[in-house]
Amino acid sequence: MAKELTPRQKQVVRLLSLGCSVREVARILKLSPSTVDNHKSAAMARLGTDKVALLTRWAIKLRISPLNDKLTKEEKRLSGRKNDGWN
C-alpha cells in the first residue's frame, strides 16, 4: 500500500506523523499550506482513513516513519520547532 503513495505524499505523511501541523509541513517542504493539505487528503484517501491519528499508525506500519524517527535539524529549523514532538 505504501507503493500507492507518491514520494511527496510519503514526505507529508511522515512529517504529519511526527506531529507537524500543515503549516509547519508547508514551511519544511517549501509548499503552500493548501498544497500540503491536498497531499494529506490524497494520502488519507489512498490509505482509507479520515483521521490523522490513523494516518500516523499507517506511517509507522508502512515504515514511512519508524518509531525512532525524528525531525532532522534542518526540518526543525524550517518548521520553527525547538523539538520534534517526541521529546
Sequence and secondary structure as in RCSB ss.txt:
>XXXX:A:sequence
MAKELTPRQKQVVRLLSLGCSVREVARILKLSPSTVDNHKSAAMARLGTDKVALLTRWAIKLRISPLNDKLTKEE
KRLSGRKNDGWN
>XXXX:A:secstr
 GGGS HHHHHHHHHHHTT  HHHHHHHHT  HHHHHHHHHHHHHHHT   HHHHHHHHHHTTSS TT    HHH
HHHHT SS S  
